[in-house]
Amino acid sequence: NAGVTQTPKFRVLKTGQSMTLLCAQDMNHEYMYWYRQDPGMGLRLIHYSVGEGTTAKGEVPDGYNVSRLKKQNFLLGLESAAPSQTSVYFCASGTGVPSYAFFGQGTRLTVV
Amino acid sequence: SQQGEEDPQALSIQEGENATMNCSYKTSINNLQWYRQNSGRGLVHLILIRSNEREKHSGRLRVTLDTSKKSSSLLITASRAADTASYFCATDASGGSEKLVFGKGTKLTVNP
């Protein structure tokens, strides 16, 4: 049972490049989340989804887009990467509040 | 802005001692959760306490919730070197919020 899988695990981008981070879960969870983690800032919610075909903004959505075309996948896109988006990105899934969230292992993204 | 704020930011203790971490939040909540993150890994849920509960235990973990003070504490008893990690509280605001919002975390070091 894989749980929550994030792809890729590491990536270096040049400023202005685009990329998509993939999150896949095999637990049939309705809710999925994207967070970023920066030193001293904890985890900040970027976007989330409460079901297939739905997305909503979190605390820091600017510069990111998301899509949830299939229930098991939640994609995070950076259209034009900036150095300020250098971070560790975590995806999580769950059955919705009040339940636990299950996290992936993270994607370390560096924008130079 | 982030819902939960952990205190202290860092805590260093000796093996066998108890560790207490606190979390304060700003708005009314439905539930409060505690998570653990080992260095370089994703978060793992520890315990969930509902807004109508005052205390909950799980093994060496004890969580209290005081909704009048908008605060929670996590007590780890008889700490071990393997408890070294960062600990985060997460809340979902009452009123139907679907967001799971994390604090900045407490970095716990347990010295052998």
Interface residues (C-beta under 8 A of the other chain):
Chain A: V4 Y31 Y33 Y35 G40 M41 G42 L43 R44 L45 Y48 V50 A56 G58 E59 F90 A92 G94 G96 V97 P98 S99 Y100 A101 F102 F103 G104 Q105 G106
Chain B: S1 Q2 N30 N31 Q33 G40 R41 G42 L43 V44 H45 L48 R50 F88 A90 D92 S97 E98 K99 L100 V101 F102 G103 K104 G105
